Amino acid sequence: MDRTVIAYVIYLLVSIGLTIWVARTLSKNGRFFLADVLRGDEKLADAVNHLLVVGFYLVNLGFVALYLSGDGAVRDTRGIFEALSTKLGVVLLVLGVMHLGNVYVLSRIRRRGVLEREQLPPVAPQGWVAPTTGA
């Protein structure tokens, strides 16, 4: 088997494995965060979580597939490691950027929701009380 094909197979196995692991980890742990962002609506949190996971898979696996093609043939074992380190490094960076982007957007949504809850008085004002001077 050609070394280039070996590098491609290893790249695909590791990249797909990493993508699945990251997606499952984010899905499992992000569910609680989404429930808080969506003010305790568990069904909506599960639906949004599932949609985010599907989008995560589509974007990352699409990137892995597009990034598969190489610059040239891998000539020796050292070339396999060099090609894999470059390709897997870029895939890991893309996974990290996607994760940070999701966390940033969700934290902005959460912060906005917390600010809205804090600004509303717990009960409607009943009237006006005149300030008193000195006691």
Phi and psi in radians as a Rosetta constraint file:
Dihedral C 1 N 2 CA 2 C 2 CIRCULARHARMONIC -1.142 0.35
Dihedral N 2 CA 2 C 2 N 3 CIRCULARHARMONIC 2.484 0.35
Dihedral C 2 N 3 CA 3 C 3 CIRCULARHARMONIC -1.100 0.35
Dihedral N 3 CA 3 C 3 N 4 CIRCULARHARMONIC -0.559 0.35
Dihedral C 3 N 4 CA 4 C 4 CIRCULARHARMONIC -1.123 0.35
Dihedral N 4 CA 4 C 4 N 5 CIRCULARHARMONIC -0.733 0.35
Dihedral C 4 N 5 CA 5 C 5 CIRCULARHARMONIC -1.137 0.35
Dihedral N 5 CA 5 C 5 N 6 CIRCULARHARMONIC -0.700 0.35
Dihedral C 5 N 6 CA 6 C 6 CIRCULARHARMONIC -1.059 0.35
Dihedral N 6 CA 6 C 6 N 7 CIRCULARHARMONIC -0.774 0.35
Dihedral C 6 N 7 CA 7 C 7 CIRCULARHARMONIC -1.087 0.35
Dihedral N 7 CA 7 C 7 N 8 CIRCULARHARMONIC -0.712 0.35
Dihedral C 7 N 8 CA 8 C 8 CIRCULARHARMONIC -1.106 0.35
Dihedral N 8 CA 8 C 8 N 9 CIRCULARHARMONIC -0.765 0.35
Dihedral C 8 N 9 CA 9 C 9 CIRCULARHARMONIC -1.115 0.35
Dihedral N 9 CA 9 C 9 N 10 CIRCULARHARMONIC -0.800 0.35
Dihedral C 9 N 10 CA 10 C 10 CIRCULARHARMONIC -1.099 0.35
Dihedral N 10 CA 10 C 10 N 11 CIRCULARHARMONIC -0.775 0.35
Dihedral C 10 N 11 CA 11 C 11 CIRCULARHARMONIC -1.010 0.35
Dihedral N 11 CA 11 C 11 N 12 CIRCULARHARMONIC -0.823 0.35
Dihedral C 11 N 12 CA 12 C 12 CIRCULARHARMONIC -1.118 0.35
Dihedral N 12 CA 12 C 12 N 13 CIRCULARHARMONIC -0.790 0.35
Dihedral C 12 N 13 CA 13 C 13 CIRCULARHARMONIC -1.078 0.35
Dihedral N 13 CA 13 C 13 N 14 CIRCULARHARMONIC -0.830 0.35
Dihedral C 13 N 14 CA 14 C 14 CIRCULARHARMONIC -1.196 0.35
Dihedral N 14 CA 14 C 14 N 15 CIRCULARHARMONIC -0.764 0.35
Dihedral C 14 N 15 CA 15 C 15 CIRCULARHARMONIC -1.120 0.35
Dihedral N 15 CA 15 C 15 N 16 CIRCULARHARMONIC -0.785 0.35
Dihedral C 15 N 16 CA 16 C 16 CIRCULARHARMONIC -1.172 0.35
Dihedral N 16 CA 16 C 16 N 17 CIRCULARHARMONIC -0.715 0.35
Dihedral C 16 N 17 CA 17 C 17 CIRCULARHARMONIC -1.054 0.35
Dihedral N 17 CA 17 C 17 N 18 CIRCULARHARMONIC -0.792 0.35
Dihedral C 17 N 18 CA 18 C 18 CIRCULARHARMONIC -1.102 0.35
Dihedral N 18 CA 18 C 18 N 19 CIRCULARHARMONIC -0.738 0.35
Dihedral C 18 N 19 CA 19 C 19 CIRCULARHARMONIC -1.079 0.35
Dihedral N 19 CA 19 C 19 N 20 CIRCULARHARMONIC -0.772 0.35
Dihedral C 19 N 20 CA 20 C 20 CIRCULARHARMONIC -1.137 0.35
Dihedral N 20 CA 20 C 20 N 21 CIRCULARHARMONIC -0.761 0.35
Dihedral C 20 N 21 CA 21 C 21 CIRCULARHARMONIC -1.091 0.35
Dihedral N 21 CA 21 C 21 N 22 CIRCULARHARMONIC -0.813 0.35
Dihedral C 21 N 22 CA 22 C 22 CIRCULARHARMONIC -1.126 0.35
Dihedral N 22 CA 22 C 22 N 23 CIRCULARHARMONIC -0.751 0.35
Dihedral C 22 N 23 CA 23 C 23 CIRCULARHARMONIC -1.090 0.35
Dihedral N 23 CA 23 C 23 N 24 CIRCULARHARMONIC -0.759 0.35
Dihedral C 23 N 24 CA 24 C 24 CIRCULARHARMONIC -1.139 0.35
Dihedral N 24 CA 24 C 24 N 25 CIRCULARHARMONIC -0.728 0.35
Dihedral C 24 N 25 CA 25 C 25 CIRCULARHARMONIC -1.111 0.35
Dihedral N 25 CA 25 C 25 N 26 CIRCULARHARMONIC -0.803 0.35
Dihedral C 25 N 26 CA 26 C 26 CIRCULARHARMONIC -1.132 0.35
Dihedral N 26 CA 26 C 26 N 27 CIRCULARHARMONIC -0.681 0.35
Dihedral C 26 N 27 CA 27 C 27 CIRCULARHARMONIC -1.138 0.35
Dihedral N 27 CA 27 C 27 N 28 CIRCULARHARMONIC -0.823 0.35
Dihedral C 27 N 28 CA 28 C 28 CIRCULARHARMONIC -1.133 0.35
Dihedral N 28 CA 28 C 28 N 29 CIRCULARHARMONIC -0.821 0.35
Dihedral C 28 N 29 CA 29 C 29 CIRCULARHARMONIC -1.497 0.35
Dihedral N 29 CA 29 C 29 N 30 CIRCULARHARMONIC -0.443 0.35
Dihedral C 29 N 30 CA 30 C 30 CIRCULARHARMONIC -1.360 0.35
Dihedral N 30 CA 30 C 30 N 31 CIRCULARHARMONIC -0.302 0.35
Dihedral C 30 N 31 CA 31 C 31 CIRCULARHARMONIC -1.020 0.35
Dihedral N 31 CA 31 C 31 N 32 CIRCULARHARMONIC -0.752 0.35
Dihedral C 31 N 32 CA 32 C 32 CIRCULARHARMONIC -1.168 0.35
Dihedral N 32 CA 32 C 32 N 33 CIRCULARHARMONIC -0.692 0.35
Dihedral C 32 N 33 CA 33 C 33 CIRCULARHARMONIC -1.114 0.35
Dihedral N 33 CA 33 C 33 N 34 CIRCULARHARMONIC -0.757 0.35
Dihedral C 33 N 34 CA 34 C 34 CIRCULARHARMONIC -1.120 0.35
Dihedral N 34 CA 34 C 34 N 35 CIRCULARHARMONIC -0.693 0.35
Dihedral C 34 N 35 CA 35 C 35 CIRCULARHARMONIC -1.057 0.35
Dihedral N 35 CA 35 C 35 N 36 CIRCULARHARMONIC -0.678 0.35
Dihedral C 35 N 36 CA 36 C 36 CIRCULARHARMONIC -1.206 0.35
Dihedral N 36 CA 36 C 36 N 37 CIRCULARHARMONIC -0.751 0.35
Dihedral C 36 N 37 CA 37 C 37 CIRCULARHARMONIC -1.071 0.35
Dihedral N 37 CA 37 C 37 N 38 CIRCULARHARMONIC -0.672 0.35
Dihedral C 37 N 38 CA 38 C 38 CIRCULARHARMONIC -1.650 0.35
Dihedral N 38 CA 38 C 38 N 39 CIRCULARHARMONIC 0.401 0.35
Dihedral C 38 N 39 CA 39 C 39 CIRCULARHARMONIC 0.988 0.35
Dihedral N 39 CA 39 C 39 N 40 CIRCULARHARMONIC 0.760 0.35
Dihedral C 39 N 40 CA 40 C 40 CIRCULARHARMONIC 1.431 0.35
Dihedral N 40 CA 40 C 40 N 41 CIRCULARHARMONIC 0.105 0.35
Dihedral C 40 N 41 CA 41 C 41 CIRCULARHARMONIC -1.370 0.35
Dihedral N 41 CA 41 C 41 N 42 CIRCULARHARMONIC 1.640 0.35
Dihedral C 41 N 42 CA 42 C 42 CIRCULARHARMONIC -1.103 0.35
Dihedral N 42 CA 42 C 42 N 43 CIRCULARHARMONIC -0.744 0.35
Dihedral C 42 N 43 CA 43 C 43 CIRCULARHARMONIC -1.130 0.35
Dihedral N 43 CA 43 C 43 N 44 CIRCULARHARMONIC -0.750 0.35
Dihedral C 43 N 44 CA 44 C 44 CIRCULARHARMONIC -1.161 0.35
Dihedral N 44 CA 44 C 44 N 45 CIRCULARHARMONIC -0.688 0.35
Dihedral C 44 N 45 CA 45 C 45 CIRCULARHARMONIC -1.077 0.35
Dihedral N 45 CA 45 C 45 N 46 CIRCULARHARMONIC -0.745 0.35
Dihedral C 45 N 46 CA 46 C 46 CIRCULARHARMONIC -1.126 0.35
Dihedral N 46 CA 46 C 46 N 47 CIRCULARHARMONIC -0.725 0.35
Dihedral C 46 N 47 CA 47 C 47 CIRCULARHARMONIC -1.144 0.35
Dihedral N 47 CA 47 C 47 N 48 CIRCULARHARMONIC -0.797 0.35
Dihedral C 47 N 48 CA 48 C 48 CIRCULARHARMONIC -1.127 0.35
Dihedral N 48 CA 48 C 48 N 49 CIRCULARHARMONIC -0.710 0.35
Dihedral C 48 N 49 CA 49 C 49 CIRCULARHARMONIC -1.049 0.35
Dihedral N 49 CA 49 C 49 N 50 CIRCULARHARMONIC -0.770 0.35
Dihedral C 49 N 50 CA 50 C 50 CIRCULARHARMONIC -1.124 0.35
Dihedral N 50 CA 50 C 50 N 51 CIRCULARHARMONIC -0.741 0.35
Dihedral C 50 N 51 CA 51 C 51 CIRCULARHARMONIC -1.104 0.35
Dihedral N 51 CA 51 C 51 N 52 CIRCULARHARMONIC -0.699 0.35
Dihedral C 51 N 52 CA 52 C 52 CIRCULARHARMONIC -1.122 0.35
Dihedral N 52 CA 52 C 52 N 53 CIRCULARHARMONIC -0.692 0.35
Dihedral C 52 N 53 CA 53 C 53 CIRCULARHARMONIC -1.145 0.35
Dihedral N 53 CA 53 C 53 N 54 CIRCULARHARMONIC -0.760 0.35
Dihedral C 53 N 54 CA 54 C 54 CIRCULARHARMONIC -1.072 0.35
Dihedral N 54 CA 54 C 54 N 55 CIRCULARHARMONIC -0.804 0.35
Dihedral C 54 N 55 CA 55 C 55 CIRCULARHARMONIC -1.077 0.35
Dihedral N 55 CA 55 C 55 N 56 CIRCULARHARMONIC -0.687 0.35
Dihedral C 55 N 56 CA 56 C 56 CIRCULARHARMONIC -1.072 0.35
Dihedral N 56 CA 56 C 56 N 57 CIRCULARHARMONIC -0.811 0.35
Dihedral C 56 N 57 CA 57 C 57 CIRCULARHARMONIC -1.073 0.35
Dihedral N 57 CA 57 C 57 N 58 CIRCULARHARMONIC -0.821 0.35
Dihedral C 57 N 58 CA 58 C 58 CIRCULARHARMONIC -1.049 0.35
Dihedral N 58 CA 58 C 58 N 59 CIRCULARHARMONIC -0.835 0.35
Dihedral C 58 N 59 CA 59 C 59 CIRCULARHARMONIC -1.161 0.35
Dihedral N 59 CA 59 C 59 N 60 CIRCULARHARMONIC -0.852 0.35
Dihedral C 59 N 60 CA 60 C 60 CIRCULARHARMONIC -1.240 0.35
Dihedral N 60 CA 60 C 60 N 61 CIRCULARHARMONIC -0.753 0.35
Dihedral C 60 N 61 CA 61 C 61 CIRCULARHARMONIC -1.214 0.35
Dihedral N 61 CA 61 C 61 N 62 CIRCULARHARMONIC -0.574 0.35
Dihedral C 61 N 62 CA 62 C 62 CIRCULARHARMONIC -1.107 0.35
Dihedral N 62 CA 62 C 62 N 63 CIRCULARHARMONIC -0.738 0.35
Dihedral C 62 N 63 CA 63 C 63 CIRCULARHARMONIC -1.126 0.35
Dihedral N 63 CA 63 C 63 N 64 CIRCULARHARMONIC -0.762 0.35
Dihedral C 63 N 64 CA 64 C 64 CIRCULARHARMONIC -1.009 0.35
Dihedral N 64 CA 64 C 64 N 65 CIRCULARHARMONIC -0.758 0.35
Dihedral C 64 N 65 CA 65 C 65 CIRCULARHARMONIC -1.157 0.35
Dihedral N 65 CA 65 C 65 N 66 CIRCULARHARMONIC -0.747 0.35
Dihedral C 65 N 66 CA 66 C 66 CIRCULARHARMONIC -1.179 0.35
Dihedral N 66 CA 66 C 66 N 67 CIRCULARHARMONIC -0.571 0.35
Dihedral C 66 N 67 CA 67 C 67 CIRCULARHARMONIC -1.497 0.35
Dihedral N 67 CA 67 C 67 N 68 CIRCULARHARMONIC 0.020 0.35
Dihedral C 67 N 68 CA 68 C 68 CIRCULARHARMONIC -1.143 0.35
Dihedral N 68 CA 68 C 68 N 69 CIRCULARHARMONIC -0.713 0.35
Dihedral C 68 N 69 CA 69 C 69 CIRCULARHARMONIC -1.080 0.35
Dihedral N 69 CA 69 C 69 N 70 CIRCULARHARMONIC 2.463 0.35
Dihedral C 69 N 70 CA 70 C 70 CIRCULARHARMONIC -1.787 0.35
Dihedral N 70 CA 70 C 70 N 71 CIRCULARHARMONIC 3.001 0.35
Dihedral C 70 N 71 CA 71 C 71 CIRCULARHARMONIC -1.406 0.35
Dihedral N 71 CA 71 C 71 N 72 CIRCULARHARMONIC -0.441 0.35
Dihedral C 71 N 72 CA 72 C 72 CIRCULARHARMONIC -3.012 0.35
Dihedral N 72 CA 72 C 72 N 73 CIRCULARHARMONIC -3.078 0.35
Dihedral C 72 N 73 CA 73 C 73 CIRCULARHARMONIC -1.312 0.35
Dihedral N 73 CA 73 C 73 N 74 CIRCULARHARMONIC 2.508 0.35
Dihedral C 73 N 74 CA 74 C 74 CIRCULARHARMONIC -1.486 0.35
Dihedral N 74 CA 74 C 74 N 75 CIRCULARHARMONIC 2.141 0.35
Dihedral C 74 N 75 CA 75 C 75 CIRCULARHARMONIC -1.644 0.35
Dihedral N 75 CA 75 C 75 N 76 CIRCULARHARMONIC -0.507 0.35
Dihedral C 75 N 76 CA 76 C 76 CIRCULARHARMONIC -2.555 0.35
Dihedral N 76 CA 76 C 76 N 77 CIRCULARHARMONIC -3.125 0.35
Dihedral C 76 N 77 CA 77 C 77 CIRCULARHARMONIC -1.111 0.35
Dihedral N 77 CA 77 C 77 N 78 CIRCULARHARMONIC -0.669 0.35
Dihedral C 77 N 78 CA 78 C 78 CIRCULARHARMONIC -1.051 0.35
Dihedral N 78 CA 78 C 78 N 79 CIRCULARHARMONIC -0.692 0.35
Dihedral C 78 N 79 CA 79 C 79 CIRCULARHARMONIC -1.091 0.35
Dihedral N 79 CA 79 C 79 N 80 CIRCULARHARMONIC -0.611 0.35
Dihedral C 79 N 80 CA 80 C 80 CIRCULARHARMONIC -1.063 0.35
Dihedral N 80 CA 80 C 80 N 81 CIRCULARHARMONIC -0.843 0.35
Dihedral C 80 N 81 CA 81 C 81 CIRCULARHARMONIC -1.132 0.35
Dihedral N 81 CA 81 C 81 N 82 CIRCULARHARMONIC -0.695 0.35
Dihedral C 81 N 82 CA 82 C 82 CIRCULARHARMONIC -1.142 0.35
Dihedral N 82 CA 82 C 82 N 83 CIRCULARHARMONIC -0.777 0.35
Dihedral C 82 N 83 CA 83 C 83 CIRCULARHARMONIC -1.118 0.35
Dihedral N 83 CA 83 C 83 N 84 CIRCULARHARMONIC -0.764 0.35
Dihedral C 83 N 84 CA 84 C 84 CIRCULARHARMONIC -1.151 0.35
Dihedral N 84 CA 84 C 84 N 85 CIRCULARHARMONIC -0.722 0.35
Dihedral C 84 N 85 CA 85 C 85 CIRCULARHARMONIC -1.108 0.35
Dihedral N 85 CA 85 C 85 N 86 CIRCULARHARMONIC -0.694 0.35
Dihedral C 85 N 86 CA 86 C 86 CIRCULARHARMONIC -1.164 0.35
Dihedral N 86 CA 86 C 86 N 87 CIRCULARHARMONIC -0.888 0.35
Dihedral C 86 N 87 CA 87 C 87 CIRCULARHARMONIC -1.132 0.35
Dihedral N 87 CA 87 C 87 N 88 CIRCULARHARMONIC -0.810 0.35
Dihedral C 87 N 88 CA 88 C 88 CIRCULARHARMONIC -1.206 0.35
Dihedral N 88 CA 88 C 88 N 89 CIRCULARHARMONIC -0.589 0.35
Dihedral C 88 N 89 CA 89 C 89 CIRCULARHARMONIC -1.078 0.35
Dihedral N 89 CA 89 C 89 N 90 CIRCULARHARMONIC -0.754 0.35
Dihedral C 89 N 90 CA 90 C 90 CIRCULARHARMONIC -1.170 0.35
Dihedral N 90 CA 90 C 90 N 91 CIRCULARHARMONIC -0.715 0.35
Dihedral C 90 N 91 CA 91 C 91 CIRCULARHARMONIC -1.076 0.35
Dihedral N 91 CA 91 C 91 N 92 CIRCULARHARMONIC -0.754 0.35
Dihedral C 91 N 92 CA 92 C 92 CIRCULARHARMONIC -1.108 0.35
Dihedral N 92 CA 92 C 92 N 93 CIRCULARHARMONIC -0.695 0.35
Dihedral C 92 N 93 CA 93 C 93 CIRCULARHARMONIC -1.111 0.35
Dihedral N 93 CA 93 C 93 N 94 CIRCULARHARMONIC -0.729 0.35
Dihedral C 93 N 94 CA 94 C 94 CIRCULARHARMONIC -1.120 0.35
Dihedral N 94 CA 94 C 94 N 95 CIRCULARHARMONIC -0.756 0.35
Dihedral C 94 N 95 CA 95 C 95 CIRCULARHARMONIC -1.040 0.35
Dihedral N 95 CA 95 C 95 N 96 CIRCULARHARMONIC -0.760 0.35
Dihedral C 95 N 96 CA 96 C 96 CIRCULARHARMONIC -1.127 0.35
Dihedral N 96 CA 96 C 96 N 97 CIRCULARHARMONIC -0.759 0.35
Dihedral C 96 N 97 CA 97 C 97 CIRCULARHARMONIC -1.124 0.35
Dihedral N 97 CA 97 C 97 N 98 CIRCULARHARMONIC -0.725 0.35
Dihedral C 97 N 98 CA 98 C 98 CIRCULARHARMONIC -1.059 0.35
Dihedral N 98 CA 98 C 98 N 99 CIRCULARHARMONIC -0.763 0.35
Dihedral C 98 N 99 CA 99 C 99 CIRCULARHARMONIC -1.109 0.35
Dihedral N 99 CA 99 C 99 N 100 CIRCULARHARMONIC -0.835 0.35
Dihedral C 99 N 100 CA 100 C 100 CIRCULARHARMONIC -1.113 0.35
Dihedral N 100 CA 100 C 100 N 101 CIRCULARHARMONIC -0.642 0.35
Dihedral C 100 N 101 CA 101 C 101 CIRCULARHARMONIC -1.087 0.35
Dihedral N 101 CA 101 C 101 N 102 CIRCULARHARMONIC -0.784 0.35
Dihedral C 101 N 102 CA 102 C 102 CIRCULARHARMONIC -1.084 0.35
Dihedral N 102 CA 102 C 102 N 103 CIRCULARHARMONIC -0.805 0.35
Dihedral C 102 N 103 CA 103 C 103 CIRCULARHARMONIC -1.094 0.35
Dihedral N 103 CA 103 C 103 N 104 CIRCULARHARMONIC -0.712 0.35
Dihedral C 103 N 104 CA 104 C 104 CIRCULARHARMONIC -1.081 0.35
Dihedral N 104 CA 104 C 104 N 105 CIRCULARHARMONIC -0.853 0.35
Dihedral C 104 N 105 CA 105 C 105 CIRCULARHARMONIC -1.093 0.35
Dihedral N 105 CA 105 C 105 N 106 CIRCULARHARMONIC -0.796 0.35
Dihedral C 105 N 106 CA 106 C 106 CIRCULARHARMONIC -1.160 0.35
Dihedral N 106 CA 106 C 106 N 107 CIRCULARHARMONIC -0.634 0.35
Dihedral C 106 N 107 CA 107 C 107 CIRCULARHARMONIC -1.198 0.35
Dihedral N 107 CA 107 C 107 N 108 CIRCULARHARMONIC -0.592 0.35
Dihedral C 107 N 108 CA 108 C 108 CIRCULARHARMONIC -1.128 0.35
Dihedral N 108 CA 108 C 108 N 109 CIRCULARHARMONIC -0.742 0.35
Dihedral C 108 N 109 CA 109 C 109 CIRCULARHARMONIC -1.105 0.35
Dihedral N 109 CA 109 C 109 N 110 CIRCULARHARMONIC -0.767 0.35
Dihedral C 109 N 110 CA 110 C 110 CIRCULARHARMONIC -1.106 0.35
Dihedral N 110 CA 110 C 110 N 111 CIRCULARHARMONIC -0.787 0.35
Dihedral C 110 N 111 CA 111 C 111 CIRCULARHARMONIC -1.059 0.35
Dihedral N 111 CA 111 C 111 N 112 CIRCULARHARMONIC -0.720 0.35
Dihedral C 111 N 112 CA 112 C 112 CIRCULARHARMONIC -1.121 0.35
Dihedral N 112 CA 112 C 112 N 113 CIRCULARHARMONIC -0.707 0.35
Dihedral C 112 N 113 CA 113 C 113 CIRCULARHARMONIC -1.154 0.35
Dihedral N 113 CA 113 C 113 N 114 CIRCULARHARMONIC -0.684 0.35
Dihedral C 113 N 114 CA 114 C 114 CIRCULARHARMONIC -1.158 0.35
Dihedral N 114 CA 114 C 114 N 115 CIRCULARHARMONIC -0.730 0.35
Dihedral C 114 N 115 CA 115 C 115 CIRCULARHARMONIC -1.116 0.35
Dihedral N 115 CA 115 C 115 N 116 CIRCULARHARMONIC -0.685 0.35
Dihedral C 115 N 116 CA 116 C 116 CIRCULARHARMONIC -1.123 0.35
Dihedral N 116 CA 116 C 116 N 117 CIRCULARHARMONIC -0.717 0.35
Dihedral C 116 N 117 CA 117 C 117 CIRCULARHARMONIC -1.165 0.35
Dihedral N 117 CA 117 C 117 N 118 CIRCULARHARMONIC -0.644 0.35
Dihedral C 117 N 118 CA 118 C 118 CIRCULARHARMONIC -1.270 0.35
Dihedral N 118 CA 118 C 118 N 119 CIRCULARHARMONIC -0.485 0.35
Dihedral C 118 N 119 CA 119 C 119 CIRCULARHARMONIC -1.405 0.35
Dihedral N 119 CA 119 C 119 N 120 CIRCULARHARMONIC -0.385 0.35
Dihedral C 119 N 120 CA 120 C 120 CIRCULARHARMONIC -1.438 0.35
Dihedral N 120 CA 120 C 120 N 121 CIRCULARHARMONIC 2.271 0.35
Dihedral C 120 N 121 CA 121 C 121 CIRCULARHARMONIC -1.223 0.35
Dihedral N 121 CA 121 C 121 N 122 CIRCULARHARMONIC 2.612 0.35
Dihedral C 121 N 122 CA 122 C 122 CIRCULARHARMONIC -1.159 0.35
Dihedral N 122 CA 122 C 122 N 123 CIRCULARHARMONIC -0.529 0.35
Dihedral C 122 N 123 CA 123 C 123 CIRCULARHARMONIC -2.374 0.35
Dihedral N 123 CA 123 C 123 N 124 CIRCULARHARMONIC 2.743 0.35
Dihedral C 123 N 124 CA 124 C 124 CIRCULARHARMONIC -1.199 0.35
Dihedral N 124 CA 124 C 124 N 125 CIRCULARHARMONIC 2.509 0.35
Dihedral C 124 N 125 CA 125 C 125 CIRCULARHARMONIC -1.033 0.35
Dihedral N 125 CA 125 C 125 N 126 CIRCULARHARMONIC 2.409 0.35
Dihedral C 125 N 126 CA 126 C 126 CIRCULARHARMONIC -1.613 0.35
Dihedral N 126 CA 126 C 126 N 127 CIRCULARHARMONIC -0.421 0.35
Dihedral C 126 N 127 CA 127 C 127 CIRCULARHARMONIC 3.000 0.35
Dihedral N 127 CA 127 C 127 N 128 CIRCULARHARMONIC -2.959 0.35
Dihedral C 127 N 128 CA 128 C 128 CIRCULARHARMONIC -1.955 0.35
Dihedral N 128 CA 128 C 128 N 129 CIRCULARHARMONIC 2.356 0.35
Dihedral C 128 N 129 CA 129 C 129 CIRCULARHARMONIC -1.975 0.35
Dihedral N 129 CA 129 C 129 N 130 CIRCULARHARMONIC 2.163 0.35
Dihedral C 129 N 130 CA 130 C 130 CIRCULARHARMONIC -1.258 0.35
Dihedral N 130 CA 130 C 130 N 131 CIRCULARHARMONIC 2.447 0.35
Dihedral C 130 N 131 CA 131 C 131 CIRCULARHARMONIC -1.167 0.35
Dihedral N 131 CA 131 C 131 N 132 CIRCULARHARMONIC 2.534 0.35
Dihedral C 131 N 132 CA 132 C 132 CIRCULARHARMONIC -1.765 0.35
Dihedral N 132 CA 132 C 132 N 133 CIRCULARHARMONIC 2.600 0.35
Dihedral C 132 N 133 CA 133 C 133 CIRCULARHARMONIC -1.848 0.35
Dihedral N 133 CA 133 C 133 N 134 CIRCULARHARMONIC 2.306 0.35
Dihedral C 133 N 134 CA 134 C 134 CIRCULARHARMONIC 0.682 0.35
Dihedral N 134 CA 134 C 134 N 135 CIRCULARHARMONIC 2.598 0.35
